[in-house]
């Protein structure tokens, strides 16, 4: 079976194009500092990344709520202490 020069050329071009595509993909990953640049690169990893992002947002919301509750309790404690001081001074 003979392999023509056209076939060899086409195979070589196909191989070079594939290697160039792989090189560009790796270059994008290096430049962005991320393994998954596009969701189509790894759908499972993209899905996990979205899940992690949502979990971080939920955690941040809990943190904000905790801080707000702590501030409200501190304000209520201040009011209770003021009332207690007022009652103590009224007794004397």
N, C-alpha and C positions, 0 to 999 in steps of 0.2 A: 504494500500500500504506500503510495507516494503522498507526501505532505507538500503541498505547494507553498511557494514563498508568500502568497497572499494569506494562506491559513496561518503560517508562522507569524506573519506581521500582525494579523488580527488577534492572535493569542497573546502576542507580546504587548500590543496596545491595551487589550483587556486587562492583562496583569498589571501594567503600569497604572492604568486608571483606577483599579481596585486599590493598589498600594497608595496612590495619591489620596484617594478617598479616606483610607484608614489613617494616613498621616494627618489629614485635615481634622479628622474626628479627634485624634489624640491631641492635636494642637489646641483645639477648642477646649478640651477637658483640662489641659494644663493651664491655659489662659484664664479660664473661669475658676479653677481650683475645685471643680466638681467632677465627679465621675459621670453623673447623669446630666447632660446638657439639655437634651430634649426628652419629653416624656416617652417618646417612641424608642429611645435608646434602651431603656429597661423599665417596662411598665410596672413591674412589681416594686422596684426601688422607688419609682415616682409615686406610687400609691402610698408606700411607707413614709416617704418624705412629706406628703400631704397630711398623713395621719399624725406625724410628729409635729408638724406646724400647727395643726388643730389642737393637739394636746398642750403645746406651749401656750397657745392663746387662752385655753381654758385655765391653765395654771396661772397665767398672768391675771386673769379675771378673778380667780380665787384670792390671789395675793392682794389685788386692789380692794376687794371686798373686806378682806381681813384688816387691812390698814384703815379702811373707812370705819369698820366696826370698832377697832381699837381707839380711834380718835373720838368716836361718839361716846364710848365708855369713859374715856378720860374726861370728856366734857361733863358727862353725867356725874362722875365722881367729884368733879370740882363743884358742881351745884350742890350735891349732897353734903360735901364738906362745908360749904358756905352756910347751908341751912343748919347744920350741926353747930357751927360756930355761933350763928345767930341765936339758936336755942340756948347754948351755954351762956352767952353773954346776957340773955334775957333772964336766966335764972339768978344771976348775981346781982 
